[in-house]
């Protein structure tokens, strides 16, 4: 990781999937009966995560892709949300501690409105935190439009945390010098302590 700078804003940018909450593509594929790499499904999910299709249209089209008899009537929503599992241990408490100490947690995520709603139901306090989401911007990270939207609203974050190294590399290239790949809550707490001293104590 690059040397930590401290002349930035007062927020920390968090990816959601596999940073704040565990996700499983396999669980979603099993629940929906639709192969994760099926082109029609990939395109449909992209349109949802880019905000190009309504939730109602997505669910209707997704149900047509599922094998006949695999889902009960109206069962696609629950099956689609099977991808969202449980919070990563310790992350709910960490984000609350940051917020209580005046460091704003901000989500920075490629996600659909459906999965965001599910995440907010399963992750304590999530609805209280702001964010930049792909379904609002119409693009995925590392699109410049995602970084620009974040900076316009929140400035450059104190720290950016993601589980995908290629996105960390993109953020570093963009100028977000404090960007780290998530390796677990304990390691993250140590990095944050280095960044903001004794704030977490």
TABELLIN-V366981 format. One record per helix or strand of 2 or more residues. SS is the DSSP state (2 for helix, 1 for strand). FROM is the first residue (numbers start at 1). TO is the last residue. Records with the same first field share a line. If there is no record, write none. Layout:
SS = FROM-TO ; FROM-TO
This chain:
1 = 11-14 ; 21-23 ; 84-87 ; 104-109 ; 130-133 ; 159-162 ; 179-181
2 = 25-32 ; 39-49 ; 55-65 ; 76-83 ; 91-100 ; 113-122 ; 126-128 ; 134-137 ; 144-154 ; 165-174 ; 185-196
